[in-house]
């Protein structure tokens, strides 16, 4: 294998490191010979994340980004020393969890050094009185949840990527799990953390349920995608394992009816752990054997927790569904979801057929949700080559929702798959913004959404850039993500 045989997709603005031997020598001094690699097989493993288009590229002999060095530090001191060194040399550093991101956040588009956090994988403490767990951020999500389950607890944070994602990745992308309507998203779950800043300084945000001590600086690093600091340790809320679980499903005549029912449930301060709406197209695909769901919109619910509370939640959930023309479909649709919720074989089957496929999640207030849904579908149907556009809704609030859109299509002959992919993304994001929505719910910004950040944040984007320049004057931490500019670091 020779990496020179691969076509590099993101090669513009890539930093070329002149004295690689010098850099490698210093990295080996910091972390040890066994924790540095320049082997091509290792480099190749870190050329992509889980962005679906990279599956197409792998088949075509293409790679997204090309790091120069892979490191596996074992201590905070080692990470600090790497950051101090790369600031002197102006070399990019990319923090890396498990590579399960889907927007290009961990791709080394400007080359540099991967800091893989996998050796930061210890669970440090469970505190039953405080209902907290403290762990290093390289820990695999499923390993953390299994450990807690064995002790009688849960984080309540169960993303689809649970088996292949890390605690640090959840924090970096402001992740949301499948049970988020009851237990909250990662920003609701995290209570304290330790962060290494871009120039190697350590900040420890102490664990507290809440504090009125000025602006919440720790929030900068939740969703920072490794651009402002590297989170090494975090303390999270945990919950006792639920006593009872109830599975409920209803089919509705329209997406609007399903929105009304779920909105009214949450308005009553009732929070099923899972709510999931499938539009008519996804209902047809996932539940073809449910007679009551023919040409309808399926909604599944999971209520769990204290037995008395679950009984109350079930009663009100059923009442609101039936008041909005819902038809009871039993437990089978929910059982089907439990059986298939971690499978992604459908998406991985697309590349051999030369189909460009992806999912895009966005956020909306209730008043805009229906408009966003229809606006996206109408806009995508006008785009040449689109063969499918569907939606489901899987994150809910009393004030709004998080909507997933899935699309698939075939580029025109004169288009590359990347050009077509970007056209689909831009069409959906523009339709969302035009209808009053937000461009991202929980997958983050990465490469795919970075050029939309000015439209999303307006003038506040300038403040965010100022913070980046203050903390990271040499622009060494995950450059090219979130902040789209020509700033190379060290410039005023």
LOZA-208689 format. One record per residue (C-alpha): residue number from 1; x, y negated, z. Coordinates in steps of 0.05 Angstrom, whole numbers. Each point is the difference from the previous one (the first is absolute). Layout:
BEGIN
<NUM, <X, Y, Z>>
...
//
This chain:
BEGIN
<1, <0, 0, 0>>
<2, <24, -70, -17>>
<3, <-40, -61, 22>>
<4, <25, -36, -62>>
<5, <-48, 44, -40>>
<6, <-60, -31, 35>>
<7, <-34, -63, -25>>
<8, <-3, -52, 57>>
<9, <-67, -37, 2>>
<10, <14, -56, 50>>
<11, <69, -21, -23>>
<12, <-10, -76, -5>>
<13, <32, -38, 58>>
<14, <35, 64, 25>>
<15, <62, -17, 41>>
<16, <63, 32, -26>>
<17, <47, 19, 58>>
<18, <71, -11, -21>>
<19, <42, 37, 51>>
<20, <-41, 62, 16>>
<21, <58, 37, 31>>
<22, <10, -55, 51>>
<23, <-74, -1, 17>>
<24, <-4, 76, 6>>
<25, <61, 2, 45>>
<26, <-30, -51, 48>>
<27, <-67, 35, 1>>
<28, <34, 66, 18>>
<29, <37, -36, 57>>
<30, <-67, -25, 27>>
<31, <-44, 62, -5>>
<32, <48, 57, -12>>
<33, <16, 42, -61>>
<34, <-61, 44, 6>>
<35, <-48, -60, 0>>
<36, <21, -32, -66>>
<37, <-10, 27, -70>>
<38, <16, -22, -71>>
<39, <-17, 68, -29>>
<40, <-43, -7, -62>>
<41, <-51, 50, 26>>
<42, <-10, -42, 62>>
<43, <-2, -65, -39>>
<44, <-53, 30, -46>>
<45, <-43, 20, 59>>
<46, <-5, -74, 21>>
<47, <-14, -31, -68>>
<48, <-76, -2, 11>>
<49, <-55, 2, 50>>
<50, <-68, 33, -9>>
<51, <-26, -51, -51>>
<52, <-39, 43, -49>>
<53, <32, -29, -62>>
<54, <67, 26, 23>>
<55, <-27, 70, -12>>
<56, <-8, -18, -74>>
<57, <70, -29, -1>>
<58, <31, 62, 31>>
<59, <-28, 42, -57>>
<60, <27, -50, -51>>
<61, <70, -3, 30>>
<62, <-9, -69, 30>>
<63, <14, -26, 70>>
<64, <-29, -61, 35>>
<65, <58, -27, 40>>
<66, <72, 21, 14>>
<67, <32, -7, 69>>
<68, <75, 3, 7>>
<69, <7, 33, 68>>
<70, <-45, 42, 46>>
<71, <11, -5, 75>>
<72, <-33, 37, 58>>
<73, <17, -40, 63>>
<74, <-12, 32, 68>>
<75, <6, -60, 47>>
<76, <-23, -72, 5>>
<77, <72, -22, 4>>
<78, <14, 33, -67>>
<79, <-57, -37, -34>>
<80, <23, -66, 31>>
<81, <70, 12, -26>>
<82, <-25, 16, -70>>
<83, <-41, -64, -2>>
<84, <58, -43, 25>>
<85, <45, 31, -53>>
<86, <-48, -8, -59>>
<87, <-13, -72, 18>>
<88, <74, -13, -10>>
<89, <0, 37, -66>>
<90, <-69, -24, -24>>
<91, <-24, 72, -14>>
<92, <-74, 18, 1>>
<93, <-27, 48, 52>>
<94, <-64, 39, -7>>
<95, <-31, 31, 63>>
<96, <-29, 68, -18>>
<97, <-51, 42, 39>>
<98, <-25, 60, -39>>
<99, <-12, -32, -68>>
<100, <-75, 9, 2>>
<101, <-17, -72, -19>>
<102, <-37, -10, -65>>
<103, <16, -72, -20>>
<104, <75, 3, -9>>
<105, <18, -27, 68>>
<106, <59, 48, 11>>
<107, <29, -3, -70>>
<108, <70, -28, -5>>
<109, <-14, -47, -58>>
<110, <63, -40, 14>>
<111, <44, 59, 19>>
<112, <36, 1, 66>>
<113, <-3, 44, 62>>
<114, <-58, 44, 23>>
<115, <-7, 2, 76>>
<116, <-39, 64, 10>>
<117, <-32, 1, 69>>
<118, <-15, 75, 5>>
<119, <50, 11, 56>>
<120, <-39, -49, 44>>
<121, <-51, 55, 14>>
<122, <-7, 7, 75>>
<123, <-63, -6, 42>>
<124, <24, -38, 61>>
<125, <-59, -2, 48>>
<126, <-74, 13, 9>>
<127, <-32, -42, 54>>
<128, <-68, 28, 20>>
<129, <-19, -58, 45>>
<130, <13, -52, -53>>
<131, <-23, 46, -56>>
<132, <63, -13, -42>>
<133, <54, 37, -37>>
<134, <69, -28, -16>>
<135, <38, 29, -59>>
<136, <56, -16, -48>>
<137, <-27, -23, -66>>
<138, <32, 52, -45>>
<139, <-45, 54, 29>>
<140, <-45, 36, -49>>
<141, <-74, -17, 10>>
<142, <-25, 71, 3>>
<143, <55, 20, 49>>
<144, <-21, -57, 46>>
<145, <-74, 18, -5>>
<146, <13, 74, 12>>
<147, <41, -15, 62>>
<148, <-55, -45, 27>>
<149, <-55, 50, -16>>
<150, <37, 54, 38>>
<151, <0, -46, 61>>
<152, <-74, -17, -8>>
<153, <6, -67, -36>>
<154, <-6, -32, -69>>
<155, <23, -66, -29>>
<156, <-63, -1, -42>>
<157, <46, -22, -58>>
<158, <-8, 53, -55>>
<159, <19, -27, -68>>
<160, <-4, 45, -62>>
<161, <76, -2, 0>>
<162, <3, 27, 71>>
<163, <45, 59, -19>>
<164, <49, -42, -40>>
<165, <2, -68, 34>>
<166, <34, -29, 61>>
<167, <-19, -46, 57>>
<168, <47, -53, -28>>
<169, <-34, 4, -68>>
<170, <-68, -10, 33>>
<171, <26, -63, 34>>
<172, <35, -26, -62>>
<173, <-63, 4, -43>>
<174, <-54, -16, 51>>
<175, <-28, 70, -10>>
<176, <-72, 23, 12>>
<177, <-20, 72, 15>>
<178, <-62, 40, -18>>
<179, <-29, -8, 70>>
<180, <14, -75, 2>>
<181, <-72, -24, 9>>
<182, <1, 26, 72>>
<183, <74, -2, 19>>
<184, <24, -60, -40>>
<185, <57, -11, -48>>
<186, <74, 0, 18>>
<187, <-1, -73, 21>>
<188, <-55, 18, 50>>
<189, <37, 61, 26>>
<190, <70, -28, 9>>
<191, <15, -33, 68>>
<192, <75, -13, -2>>
<193, <62, 13, -42>>
<194, <74, -9, -9>>
<195, <25, -34, -63>>
<196, <69, -11, -30>>
<197, <2, -67, -38>>
<198, <35, -8, -67>>
<199, <65, -25, 29>>
<200, <5, 56, 51>>
<201, <-32, -32, 61>>
<202, <-49, 41, 42>>
<203, <-68, -25, 23>>
<204, <-42, 39, 49>>
<205, <-74, -17, 2>>
<206, <-22, 28, 66>>
<207, <-61, 45, 8>>
<208, <-62, -36, 23>>
<209, <-75, 7, -15>>
<210, <-2, -74, -17>>
<211, <38, -64, 14>>
<212, <-11, -75, -6>>
<213, <73, -18, -8>>
<214, <2, -42, -62>>
<215, <-5, 25, -72>>
<216, <2, 75, -7>>
<217, <68, 7, -33>>
<218, <-5, 76, 0>>
<219, <-56, -4, -51>>
<220, <51, -25, -52>>
<221, <31, 69, -1>>
<222, <-66, 39, -6>>
<223, <-9, 0, -76>>
<224, <69, -30, -12>>
<225, <20, 60, -44>>
<226, <71, -2, 27>>
<227, <13, -70, -27>>
<228, <5, -35, 68>>
<229, <28, 54, 45>>
<230, <6, 74, 14>>
<231, <-47, 28, 53>>
<232, <36, 54, 39>>
<233, <-48, 16, 58>>
<234, <-74, -12, 14>>
<235, <-51, 11, 54>>
<236, <-70, 19, -23>>
<237, <-68, 9, 31>>
<238, <-24, 72, 6>>
<239, <-67, 31, 18>>
<240, <-22, 64, 34>>
<241, <-20, 53, -50>>
<242, <-75, -7, -15>>
<243, <-50, 44, 36>>
<244, <-49, 5, -57>>
<245, <-1, -11, -75>>
<246, <-62, -8, -43>>
<247, <-1, 5, -76>>
<248, <-53, -40, -38>>
<249, <-12, -16, -74>>
<250, <-53, -39, -39>>
<251, <-10, -16, -73>>
<252, <-25, -68, -22>>
<253, <-32, -26, -64>>
<254, <53, -55, -10>>
<255, <66, -27, 25>>
<256, <-39, -59, 29>>
<257, <-43, 46, 42>>
<258, <61, 35, 28>>
<259, <32, -67, 17>>
<260, <-63, -23, 36>>
<261, <-5, 64, 41>>
<262, <73, -1, 23>>
<263, <0, -75, 13>>
<264, <-62, 8, 45>>
<265, <32, 57, 38>>
<266, <62, -41, 16>>
<267, <-43, -60, 16>>
<268, <-29, 41, 58>>
<269, <71, 9, 28>>
<270, <-1, 73, -21>>
<271, <66, 25, -27>>
<272, <2, 69, -33>>
<273, <73, 21, -4>>
<274, <-7, 13, -74>>
<275, <-46, -33, -51>>
<276, <12, 14, -73>>
<277, <-42, -24, -59>>
<278, <8, 33, -68>>
<279, <-29, -37, -60>>
<280, <-43, 38, -49>>
<281, <59, 21, -42>>
<282, <41, 27, 58>>
<283, <-62, 33, 30>>
<284, <-9, 37, -66>>
<285, <72, 22, 1>>
<286, <6, 21, 74>>
<287, <-71, 25, 16>>
<288, <-30, 30, -64>>
<289, <-33, 56, 40>>
<290, <-40, -46, 47>>
<291, <-70, -5, -31>>
<292, <-21, -59, 43>>
<293, <60, -40, -25>>
<294, <-14, 5, -75>>
<295, <11, -69, -32>>
<296, <7, -30, 70>>
<297, <52, -30, 46>>
<298, <27, 48, 53>>
<299, <19, -25, 69>>
<300, <32, 44, 53>>
<301, <7, -16, 74>>
<302, <41, 31, 56>>
<303, <-21, -20, 71>>
<304, <47, 23, 55>>
<305, <18, -12, 73>>
<306, <-40, 5, 64>>
<307, <-60, 47, -9>>
<308, <-52, -51, 23>>
<309, <30, -54, -44>>
<310, <2, 45, -61>>
<311, <-73, 18, 9>>
<312, <-18, -74, 1>>
<313, <44, -15, -60>>
<314, <-32, 56, -39>>
<315, <-70, -24, 16>>
<316, <12, -72, -22>>
<317, <40, 22, -61>>
<318, <-57, 44, -25>>
<319, <-52, -54, 15>>
<320, <37, -53, -41>>
<321, <12, 48, -58>>
<322, <-72, 21, -4>>
<323, <-24, -73, 5>>
<324, <42, -14, -63>>
<325, <-26, 57, -43>>
<326, <53, 50, 20>>
<327, <-13, 75, -10>>
<328, <31, 49, 49>>
<329, <51, 45, -35>>
<330, <22, 41, 61>>
<331, <71, 17, 23>>
<332, <28, 31, -63>>
<333, <24, -65, -33>>
<334, <38, -18, 64>>
<335, <30, 70, 5>>
<336, <22, -7, -72>>
<337, <34, -66, 16>>
<338, <37, 31, 60>>
<339, <24, 57, -44>>
<340, <26, -45, -56>>
<341, <19, -65, 34>>
<342, <75, 10, -6>>
<343, <1, 28, -71>>
<344, <27, -44, -56>>
<345, <3, 53, -54>>
<346, <-50, -39, -43>>
<347, <49, -58, -7>>
<348, <62, 42, -10>>
<349, <-35, 38, -57>>
<350, <-6, -63, -43>>
<351, <72, -12, -27>>
<352, <5, 62, -44>>
<353, <-60, -27, -39>>
<354, <34, -68, -8>>
<355, <-55, -32, 42>>
<356, <19, -61, 40>>
<357, <-37, 6, 67>>
<358, <0, -37, 66>>
<359, <-41, -23, 59>>
<360, <-7, -72, 24>>
<361, <-29, -19, 67>>
<362, <-27, -70, 14>>
<363, <-38, -35, 56>>
<364, <-66, -37, 0>>
<365, <-50, -34, 45>>
<366, <-69, 32, -3>>
<367, <-29, -57, -40>>
<368, <50, 13, -57>>
<369, <5, 76, 2>>
<370, <-53, 16, -52>>
<371, <25, -55, -47>>
<372, <71, 25, 5>>
<373, <-21, 71, -15>>
<374, <-39, -18, -62>>
<375, <50, -53, -24>>
<376, <57, 50, 1>>
<377, <-38, 54, -36>>
<378, <-25, -48, -54>>
<379, <69, -30, -10>>
<380, <35, 67, -5>>
<381, <-51, 29, -49>>
<382, <18, -56, -48>>
<383, <74, 19, 2>>
<384, <22, 43, -59>>
<385, <21, 70, 19>>
<386, <-35, 6, 67>>
<387, <-33, 68, 7>>
<388, <-21, -4, 73>>
<389, <-12, -52, 54>>
<390, <-32, 21, 65>>
<391, <-3, -23, 72>>
<392, <-7, 22, 72>>
<393, <-3, -39, 64>>
<394, <37, 28, 61>>
<395, <14, -57, 49>>
<396, <-55, -39, 34>>
<397, <-8, -60, 46>>
<398, <-60, -38, 26>>
<399, <23, -55, -48>>
<400, <20, 38, -62>>
<401, <32, 60, -34>>
<402, <62, 29, -33>>
<403, <-16, 25, -71>>
<404, <42, 50, -41>>
<405, <-2, -2, -76>>
<406, <28, 58, -40>>
<407, <16, -8, -73>>
<408, <27, 42, -56>>
<409, <16, -17, -72>>
<410, <44, 9, -61>>
<411, <44, -57, -26>>
<412, <-6, -24, -71>>
<413, <56, 21, -47>>
<414, <34, -67, 4>>
<415, <-1, 0, 77>>
<416, <48, 33, 48>>
<417, <-32, 36, 59>>
<418, <28, -54, 47>>
<419, <-31, -56, -41>>
<420, <-67, 36, 0>>
<421, <6, 16, 74>>
<422, <13, -74, 16>>
<423, <-58, -21, -45>>
<424, <-48, 46, 39>>
<425, <26, -26, 66>>
<426, <-5, -73, -20>>
<427, <-70, 10, -28>>
<428, <-25, 30, 66>>
<429, <35, -51, 45>>
<430, <-26, -59, -41>>
<431, <-71, 29, 3>>
<432, <6, 7, 75>>
<433, <26, -71, 10>>
<434, <-54, -29, -46>>
<435, <-53, 34, 43>>
<436, <29, -26, 65>>
<437, <40, 60, 25>>
<438, <70, 11, 26>>
<439, <53, 35, -42>>
<440, <22, 53, 50>>
<441, <-31, 37, 58>>
<442, <54, 47, 27>>
<443, <49, 25, -53>>
<444, <39, -65, 1>>
<445, <32, -44, -53>>
<446, <65, 32, -24>>
<447, <13, -12, -73>>
<448, <-70, 8, -27>>
<449, <-33, -58, 35>>
<450, <58, -48, 12>>
<451, <-16, -46, -58>>
<452, <-71, -8, 27>>
<453, <22, -25, 68>>
<454, <-3, -74, -19>>
<455, <-72, 9, -21>>
<456, <-17, 38, 64>>
<457, <35, -44, 51>>
<458, <1, -69, -33>>
<459, <42, -52, 35>>
<460, <14, 47, 59>>
<461, <45, 40, -47>>
<462, <51, -56, 5>>
<463, <1, 8, 76>>
<464, <10, 75, -7>>
<465, <59, -13, -47>>
<466, <30, -49, 50>>
<467, <-4, 53, 55>>
<468, <34, 50, -46>>
<469, <57, -49, -14>>
<470, <8, -16, 73>>
<471, <4, 73, 23>>
<472, <35, 27, -62>>
<473, <42, -57, -31>>
<474, <39, 48, -44>>
<475, <-64, 36, -24>>
<476, <29, 69, 15>>
<477, <-61, 35, 29>>
<478, <-42, 33, -54>>
<479, <7, -56, -51>>
<480, <-50, -7, -57>>
<481, <-60, 21, 43>>
<482, <-56, -46, 24>>
<483, <38, -64, -18>>
<484, <5, -10, -75>>
<485, <53, -52, -15>>
<486, <69, -6, -30>>
<487, <33, -11, 67>>
<488, <60, 46, 5>>
<489, <19, -14, 72>>
<490, <48, -49, 30>>
<491, <-32, -57, -40>>
<492, <-34, -60, 30>>
//
